[in-house]
């Protein structure tokens, strides 16, 4: 499988989020933070887990950069 890339972005480790509580295995999304060297800012990229090579289906632009090596975990509130 070809991995999605943007020459000007460095992506962090993705986190898998299931599409729902009763979703089939692998049915969901990959969330990955990225650093954009052109703007010196970060964004969150949302990928369909079934085809990340197609690129993000959504992005959330951030007003600051994400530090290299940033790690996090998503859990219910």
Secondary structure, DSSP 4 states (H G I P E B T S, - for coil): -PPP--TTEEE---EEEESSTTPPTT-EEEEEEEEETTTTEEEEEEEETT-GGG--SEEEE-SSPPPTT--------
